[in-house]
Amino acid sequence: MIKNIVEWNKKYILEPNNFWFIFTFLVISLGVFYLGGYLLPFFVAVILSFLLDVPVNLLESLKVKRSYAVTIVLSLSFSLVVLFILYLFPLMWNQVMKLIGDFPSILTRMQKYLFDIPNQYPNIVSFNHIEAIIQYFENKLLSLSESLIKVSLNSLLSVVTILIYSILVPLLMFYLLKDKVYVLSVVNRALPKKRSVLIRVKHETLKQIKNYLIGKLIEILIVGFVSYMLFAIMGLNYSIVLALGVGFSVLIPYVGAVAITIPIIMIALAQFGLSHDFWWLISIYLIIQILDGNVLVPLLFSEAVSLHPIIIILSILVFGGIWGVLGVFFAIPLATFIKAVINGLLPES
């Protein structure tokens, strides 16, 4: 037994390429763990630069000088951000404030429908069950209100942080994109000489995560826009906020779709009642979700992340438990990276 462990250790851990990969991985992980809060603007800039590198490379292939290509892509990107802040953000903010103000009346209407259920199905649901459900939502609403108060007290710090990010992140993105070759050469010189495993893991991780990020961006835009068109045509209140929620819910597989569907049903039921408009809206919305999961996702991610649903759910639970909401959003990229590490340490077939 001990002999087998020693042999396995020599083969997979002490093998020079594997050893230097594990050492580099541990050093970077410790650095991120202890300095991650200070380096967050840099990490944000790296991720955004990673995405914008695709259109920059496309312009370069059309014989546009890289510095000009970077300037064009960043200018267009920041113009879209400014357009969102000036036009869409105020509309979204107004709808959020209106939703918060209307929430008590929405809950009152929901209580009416909920208390009708025990009368219709007395053998299945009792009034005690309904009261327990209502009490649960009231407690959640109270905790949400307390959180909003804390956020408002820290708003000044948040504004300062946003101002700093709005200056640092674009500068870092510009230089990361413009001097990509130089930055990569510096990184390569800092890495150990024996790095065949590191290169293998890097190639697999970058390919998978790039496909994932671009695919998710397209999925967010398509699902969010189609949902907004449905909500706007049906005249559903808070259509912009709900459509944004539907779009970003795709970042959390399985769980996100269920989580955003609950408020949509509540708001639609409070607005339309059990009318034809309610059933039409919910039916078409469910069709959008089904088409997203069975048509759009396979089309966008046919060559991207190949993780089993069980692994995805476990990743959401584990990373969500460690880092909260951020861990949930980055669960799949992190799981993809771990998979690439395991594949890189195993011998090539």
Secondary structure, DSSP 8 states (H G I E B T S, - for coil): -HHHHHHHIIIIISSHHHHHHHHHHHHHHHHHHHHTTTTHHHHHHHHHHHHHHHHHHHHHHTT--HHHHHHHHHHHHHHHHHHIIIIIHHHHHHHHHHHHHHHHHHHHHHHHHHHHHHHH-TTT--HHHHHHHHHHHHHHHHHHHHHHHHHHHTHHHHHHHHHHHHHHHHHHHHHHHHTHHHHHHHHHHHS-S--HHHHHHHHHHHHHHHHHHHHHHHHHHHHHHHHHHHHHHHT-TTHHHHHHHHHHHTTSTTHHHHHHHHHHHHHHHHHH-SSHHHHHHHHHHHHHHHHIIIIIHHHHSTTS----HHHHHHHHHHHHHHHTHHHHHTHHHHHHHHHHHHHHHS---
